[in-house]
Amino acid sequence: MIPEESKHGTFVGRIAQDLGLQISDINSRRPRIITKDGSNYFQVNLQNGILFVNRVIDREELCPEINICIVQLEVILDKPVQVHHINVEIEDINDNYPVFSSNEFKLQISEVRQTGSFFPLEGAVDADIGTNSITGYELNPNDYFALDVQSYTHKSKSVKLVLKKPLDREQTPIHNITLIAFDSGKPKLSGTAQLLITVEDVNDNAPVFDQAIYRASLLENAIKGTFVIKVNAVDLDEGENSKITYAFNKLVPSTVRSVFNIEEKTGIIRVIGHIDFEKQNIYEIAVEAIDKGPKVMAGHCMVLVNIMDVNDNPPELTVTSLSVPVSEDSPPGTVVAVISVYDRDSDENGKVNCHISPNVPFKITTTVKEYYSLIVNGPLDRERTSAYNLTITATDEGSPSLSITKSIQIQISDVNDNPPSFQQISHVISIKENNPPGSHIYTLSATDSDTSQNSFITYSLTDGSIDGIPISSYISINPENG
């Protein structure tokens, strides 16, 4: 027995001694080595009769798949011709590494496979035999897989990958594991292959939005098509299971749907209708992200759209409790009317200031919020001005500001504050004597600046006498016309 890979000249045996030949007979008997396949692995030294290795022997090439490798030699001698049979056993050495058919094996395993599931693997081959051949397999340390190895024969083994922990594609989509085949020779040799395990997706994840609540602000004069906000969701699944469409939740009312819509592919929300801050200043929109898996799953978020006021409403002005006419003797502070103002806008746009025409004996004072009082602010004289046409203006503080005006007429009522007056203080009248009683001698005329009853004049003579005789004994005056 000799080990394979022995060098040229390695001693195999003493042919001369084994065949009972003397050294002196070797040359004459001319021993020759013949093999059935004509190989010349061995040769005899004719000087000493030693059988030696003529060329290196590879046992795996010479005896593939055979546990015991025997080289059958025939030694032929001359004078006389003799044939002797010699068997040389070639001993295996561990000169071959376990080899896989590929450096990488790809497997696809569903993420819902149960623990304990088996997945057959292709084993390695080792041209050596016995303990020099493959004696086992192992995986590099990992949390998810183990090996189940069963031996059928000394050369044949069943290798199965065993799932020992549930897979989650979203957590680890690919597992890269090293499969090692080893022998028990000296030295111990091993071969490796990579197991590239792709975890197949199932629709076990609902889409998830970047934010639970999205907030946006929008001017109330935003036109149709205005971008409001973009929502975004991700689905950790893959393929169709990860494709997302966006929609408003079914409970979103038509009043919201008439103002906004969402693009199902992009998640962009735009204005499609008229916005009025004064009607609604905030919108709460429930949005869904829906995947396309066989069992549909959805994610949810809330979009809050805050509508910002635009100064698009002029103030509203109402004059109430108008007390007219106003007596001309009304003292300052007398309330003539109550003015209410209101602006449907908000903040600065809804703050209202009120004022009236200048150079009039009236002013406006604030009473309570949104209410003003129009009061007398100076002396009134009906005889000078019997009526005032006032313009009341309400202006908001928006930019640009909006205003409204309202005109009212205030009549001044008369007070009997003016005495009748004659054009002349004294009159000289010449009359003839001996006029009969009742004769018209003169007409006096007086005027009164007041009006109505206050302007009606009654004429009379003051008490007096002439030479002790009452004046009324001489003349009289018509009380109505003078």
C-alpha positions in Angstrom: 0.0 0.0 0.0 1.2 3.4 -0.9 -0.4 6.8 -0.5 -1.5 8.6 -3.6 0.5 11.5 -4.9 3.7 9.6 -3.9 6.7 11.1 -5.7 8.7 9.4 -8.5 11.1 6.8 -7.0 9.0 6.1 -3.9 9.6 2.6 -2.6 6.8 0.1 -3.2 8.2 -3.4 -2.6 11.2 -5.8 -3.0 10.2 -7.8 -6.1 13.3 -9.9 -6.3 13.0 -10.9 -2.7 9.3 -11.6 -2.9 9.8 -13.7 -6.1 12.8 -15.6 -4.6 15.3 -14.2 -7.1 18.9 -13.6 -6.5 20.2 -10.2 -7.3 22.5 -11.7 -9.8 19.5 -13.2 -11.7 17.6 -10.0 -12.1 19.4 -8.8 -15.2 19.1 -12.1 -17.0 15.5 -12.7 -16.0 14.6 -9.1 -17.1 11.5 -8.5 -14.9 8.9 -6.2 -16.6 5.8 -4.6 -15.2 2.6 -4.7 -17.2 -0.8 -3.3 -16.4 -4.1 -3.9 -18.1 -4.6 -0.3 -19.0 -1.0 0.1 -20.1 -0.1 2.7 -17.5 3.4 2.9 -16.3 2.8 3.9 -12.7 5.4 1.5 -11.4 8.9 0.3 -12.5 11.5 -2.2 -11.3 15.0 -1.2 -10.5 17.1 -3.9 -12.3 20.0 -3.2 -10.1 18.4 -4.1 -6.8 15.0 -5.6 -7.7 13.0 -2.9 -5.9 9.5 -1.9 -7.2 9.2 1.9 -7.2 6.8 4.6 -8.3 7.4 5.6 -11.8 4.9 8.5 -11.9 2.6 10.3 -9.6 -0.7 8.5 -9.0 -4.0 10.4 -8.5 -6.3 8.0 -6.8 -9.4 10.0 -7.6 -8.5 9.9 -11.3 -7.4 6.2 -11.2 -10.3 4.9 -9.1 -13.2 7.4 -9.0 -16.1 6.5 -6.7 -14.2 3.4 -5.5 -13.4 3.0 -1.8 -10.5 0.6 -2.2 -8.2 1.4 -5.1 -6.1 -1.5 -6.3 -3.6 -1.4 -9.1 -3.1 -4.9 -10.5 0.4 -5.5 -11.8 1.8 -8.4 -13.8 5.5 -9.1 -13.4 6.8 -11.0 -16.4 10.2 -12.9 -16.1 12.2 -14.4 -18.9 14.3 -17.5 -19.0 12.0 -19.2 -18.3 8.9 -17.1 -18.9 6.9 -16.6 -15.7 4.0 -14.3 -14.9 3.4 -13.1 -11.3 0.5 -11.1 -10.1 1.0 -8.2 -7.7 -1.7 -5.9 -6.2 -0.8 -2.5 -5.0 -3.4 -0.6 -3.0 -3.4 3.1 -3.5 -4.2 4.9 -0.2 -6.4 8.0 -0.3 -5.0 11.2 1.1 -7.1 14.3 1.9 -6.1 16.3 -1.2 -9.5 17.4 -2.4 -11.7 20.2 -1.0 -15.5 19.8 -0.8 -16.9 21.6 -3.8 -20.4 23.0 -4.5 -21.7 23.1 -8.1 -22.1 26.9 -7.7 -20.7 29.6 -5.5 -24.2 30.9 -4.9 -27.6 29.3 -4.5 -30.8 31.4 -4.6 -33.9 30.5 -2.7 -37.2 32.2 -2.4 -39.2 31.7 0.8 -42.5 33.2 1.6 -42.5 35.3 4.8 -45.6 33.4 6.0 -43.9 30.0 6.0 -44.2 28.2 9.3 -41.2 27.6 11.5 -39.9 24.0 11.0 -40.4 24.1 7.3 -37.8 22.3 5.2 -36.0 23.5 2.0 -33.8 20.9 0.2 -30.3 22.1 -0.7 -27.8 20.8 -3.2 -24.9 19.2 -1.4 -21.2 19.5 -2.2 -19.0 16.7 -3.6 -15.6 15.6 -2.4 -13.5 13.3 -4.6 -11.8 11.8 -1.6 -13.2 8.9 0.3 -13.9 7.9 3.9 -13.1 10.5 6.5 -11.4 12.5 3.8 -14.7 12.9 2.1 -17.6 15.1 3.3 -18.6 14.3 6.8 -20.8 17.2 7.6 -22.4 20.6 6.9 -22.9 23.7 8.9 -24.1 27.3 8.5 -22.5 30.4 9.7 -24.2 31.7 12.8 -27.7 33.2 12.2 -31.0 33.6 13.9 -33.4 32.2 11.3 -32.1 29.0 9.7 -30.6 25.7 10.8 -29.5 22.5 8.9 -30.9 19.0 8.9 -28.4 16.6 7.5 -29.2 12.9 6.9 -26.6 10.3 5.6 -27.8 7.7 3.1 -24.4 6.2 2.3 -20.9 7.1 3.1 -20.9 9.5 0.2 -24.5 10.5 0.0 -26.1 13.0 2.4 -29.5 14.8 2.4 -29.1 18.5 3.3 -32.1 20.5 4.2 -32.5 24.1 5.3 -34.8 24.4 8.3 -36.7 27.6 9.2 -36.4 28.1 13.0 -37.7 31.7 13.3 -40.6 33.5 11.5 -39.5 35.6 8.6 -40.4 39.3 8.1 -39.6 40.6 4.7 -40.1 44.2 5.8 -37.5 43.7 8.5 -35.0 41.6 6.5 -35.9 41.1 2.8 -32.7 39.1 2.0 -30.7 36.7 4.1 -27.2 35.9 3.0 -25.9 32.8 4.7 -22.8 30.8 4.2 -23.2 27.0 3.8 -20.1 25.1 4.7 -19.3 21.5 3.8 -16.3 19.9 5.6 -14.4 16.6 5.8 -12.6 15.0 8.7 -9.3 14.5 7.0 -5.9 15.7 8.1 -5.7 18.5 7.5 -9.5 19.2 7.7 -10.7 20.8 4.5 -13.9 22.6 3.7 -15.8 24.3 0.9 -18.4 27.0 1.0 -21.4 28.4 -1.0 -23.5 31.4 -0.4 -27.2 30.9 0.2 -29.0 34.0 -1.1 -32.5 33.7 0.4 -35.1 36.2 -0.8 -38.1 36.5 1.4 -41.2 36.7 -0.7 -43.7 39.3 0.3 -47.3 38.8 1.5 -49.6 41.7 2.1 -49.2 41.9 5.8 -48.5 45.6 6.2 -50.9 48.4 5.9 -49.7 51.7 4.4 -48.3 54.1 6.9 -48.4 57.9 6.5 -45.4 60.0 7.3 -47.5 62.0 9.8 -50.7 61.2 11.7 -51.8 64.8 11.2 -51.0 67.1 8.3 -51.6 70.8 8.7 -52.0 73.4 5.9 -53.0 77.0 5.7 -54.9 78.5 2.8 -56.1 81.9 1.8 -59.9 82.0 1.3 -59.4 83.6 -2.1 -57.4 80.6 -3.4 -58.5 79.8 -6.9 -59.4 76.4 -8.3 -56.4 74.2 -8.8 -54.4 75.7 -5.9 -52.0 73.2 -4.2 -53.0 72.6 -0.6 -50.7 69.9 0.7 -49.2 66.5 -0.3 -49.7 63.5 1.9 -47.4 60.5 1.6 -47.6 57.0 2.8 -45.3 54.0 2.5 -46.1 50.3 2.4 -43.3 48.0 3.6 -44.6 45.2 1.4 -43.4 44.9 -2.2 -44.9 44.6 -5.7 -48.6 45.0 -6.0 -48.8 44.8 -2.2 -46.9 48.0 -1.9 -48.7 50.1 -4.5 -50.8 52.8 -2.9 -53.8 54.9 -4.0 -55.0 57.8 -2.0 -58.7 58.8 -1.3 -60.9 60.7 1.1 -62.5 58.6 3.7 -66.1 57.7 3.0 -67.2 59.7 6.0 -65.9 63.0 4.5 -69.0 65.1 3.8 -70.0 66.4 0.4 -69.4 70.0 1.7 -65.7 69.1 1.9 -65.6 67.1 -1.3 -67.1 70.1 -3.2 -64.1 72.2 -2.1 -61.1 69.8 -2.2 -60.1 66.7 -4.0 -57.1 64.4 -3.7 -55.0 62.9 -6.6 -55.2 59.1 -6.1 -51.7 58.5 -7.4 -49.7 61.4 -5.8 -51.6 62.2 -2.6 -51.7 65.9 -3.6 -54.8 67.8 -2.3 -56.0 70.7 -4.4 -58.8 73.3 -4.3 -61.7 72.6 -6.7 -64.4 74.8 -5.2 -65.2 78.1 -3.6 -63.7 78.8 -0.1 -65.3 81.3 2.2 -63.6 81.9 5.6 -66.8 83.4 6.9 -68.7 80.2 6.3 -66.0 77.7 7.4 -62.5 78.5 8.6 -61.1 75.0 9.2 -61.6 71.8 7.3 -60.9 68.3 8.8 -60.3 65.8 6.1 -59.8 62.1 6.8 -57.5 60.6 4.2 -56.8 56.9 3.4 -53.9 55.2 1.7 -55.0 51.9 0.2 -52.7 49.2 -1.1 -53.5 46.8 -4.0 -52.8 43.5 -2.2 -55.3 40.6 -2.6 -56.5 41.4 0.9 -56.7 45.2 0.8 -55.1 47.1 3.7 -55.4 50.8 4.4 -53.6 53.5 6.5 -55.3 56.6 7.8 -54.3 60.2 8.5 -56.0 63.5 9.2 -55.5 66.7 7.2 -56.4 70.0 8.9 -56.7 72.9 6.5 -56.8 76.3 8.2 -58.5 78.9 6.1 -57.0 82.4 6.4 -59.2 85.4 6.2 -59.0 87.8 3.3 -60.6 91.2 3.6 -63.4 90.5 1.2 -66.4 91.7 3.3 -67.2 95.4 3.9 -68.6 96.3 7.2 -72.3 96.2 7.8 -73.9 99.3 9.3 -77.3 99.6 10.9 -78.9 102.7 12.4 -81.4 101.9 15.1 -83.3 103.8 17.7 -83.2 107.0 15.7 -84.9 109.7 17.8 -86.0 112.4 15.4 -86.8 115.1 15.3 -84.3 116.4 17.9 -85.3 119.3 20.0 -83.1 122.3 19.4 -82.7 122.7 23.1 -81.2 119.2 23.5 -78.1 119.4 25.7 -74.7 117.9 24.6 -74.6 114.2 25.2 -78.2 113.6 24.2 -78.4 110.3 22.3 -79.9 110.8 18.9 -79.4 107.2 17.5 -77.7 103.9 18.1 -75.4 102.6 15.4 -74.4 98.9 15.1 -71.5 97.8 12.9 -70.4 94.3 12.1 -67.7 92.8 9.8 -67.8 89.1 8.9 -64.1 89.1 8.4 -61.7 88.3 11.3 -58.8 89.8 13.1 -57.7 93.2 11.6 -60.0 92.6 8.7 -62.9 92.5 11.1 -62.0 95.5 13.2 -64.3 98.5 12.4 -64.0 102.2 13.0 -66.9 104.5 12.6 -67.1 108.3 12.0 -69.5 110.9 10.7 -69.3 114.0 8.5 -67.3 116.8 9.9 -68.5 120.3 11.0 -71.8 119.1 12.5 -73.0 119.4 16.1 -73.0 115.7 16.5 -70.4 113.0 17.3 -70.1 109.3 17.6 -69.0 107.6 20.8 -68.3 103.9 21.5 -70.6 102.2 23.9 -70.0 98.4 23.7 -68.4 96.3 21.1 -69.8 96.8 17.7 -72.2 99.6 18.9 -71.8 103.3 18.7 -74.0 106.2 20.0 -74.7 109.3 17.9 -75.0 112.1 20.3 -75.4 115.9 20.3 -72.0 117.6 20.5 -72.9 121.3 20.2 -75.7 123.8 20.4 -78.7 123.3 18.0 -80.6 126.2 16.5 -83.5 125.3 14.4 -83.8 128.8 13.2 -80.3 128.5 11.7 -80.4 124.9 10.6 -83.6 123.0 10.6 -82.1 119.7 9.4 -78.7 118.0 9.1 -77.8 115.4 6.5 -75.2 113.2 8.1 -73.0 110.6 6.4 -71.9 107.8 8.7 -68.9 105.8 7.5 -67.7 102.4 8.8 -64.2 101.4 7.8 -62.4 98.1 8.6 -58.7 97.8 9.3 -57.9 95.3 6.6 -55.4 95.9 3.8 -56.8 97.3 1.6 -59.5 98.5 3.9 -63.2 98.3 3.0 -65.9 100.7 4.0 -69.6 101.4 3.9 -71.5 104.7 4.2 -75.0 105.4 5.3 -76.8 108.8 5.1 -79.4 109.9 7.6 -81.3 113.2 8.0 -81.8 114.7 11.4 -84.7 117.1 11.7 -84.4 119.8 14.5 -87.7 120.5 16.3 -88.6 124.0 17.4 -88.5 125.4 20.8 -90.2 128.7 21.6 -87.0 130.5 22.1 -87.6 133.6 19.9 -90.0 136.5 20.8 -92.0 138.3 18.1 -90.2 141.3 16.7 -91.4 144.5 14.9 -89.5 145.9 12.0 -89.5 149.3 13.8 -89.4 150.0 17.4 -91.6 153.1 17.1 -94.2 154.2 14.6 -95.5 157.8 14.0 -99.1 157.8 12.7 -101.0 160.9 11.5 -104.8 160.6 11.5 -107.7 163.0 11.0 -109.8 163.8 13.8 -113.4 162.9 14.2 -113.0 159.4 12.6 -115.9 157.2 13.4 -115.2 154.2 15.7 -113.9 151.2 13.8 -112.1 153.2 11.2 -108.7 151.6 10.1 -106.0 153.9 10.9 -102.8 151.7 10.6 -101.6 148.1 10.5 -98.7 146.8 12.6 -96.7 143.7 11.5 -94.5 141.6 13.7 -92.6 138.3 12.9 -91.5 135.3 14.9 -88.5 133.1 13.9 -90.0 130.1 15.6 -92.3 127.8 13.8 -95.8 126.3 14.1 -97.6 127.3 17.3 -94.5 129.1 18.5 -94.7 131.5 15.6 -98.4 132.4 16.0 -98.6 136.1 17.1 -101.3 137.9 19.1 -101.4 141.7 19.1 -102.5 143.8 22.0 -102.0 147.3 23.4 -100.1 147.9 26.5 -101.8 149.7 29.3 -101.4 153.5 29.1 -103.4 156.7 29.4 -103.7 160.2 27.8 -104.6 162.9 30.2 -105.8 160.3 32.6 -108.0 158.6 30.0 -107.0 155.0 29.1 -105.5 154.7 25.6 -107.9 151.8 24.9 -110.7 154.4 25.1 -109.3 156.0 21.9 -107.9 153.1 19.8 -108.0 149.3 19.6 -105.9 146.7 17.7 -107.0 143.5 16.0 -105.3 140.8 18.0 -104.9 138.5 15.0 -103.6 140.8 12.2 -102.4 143.9 14.0 
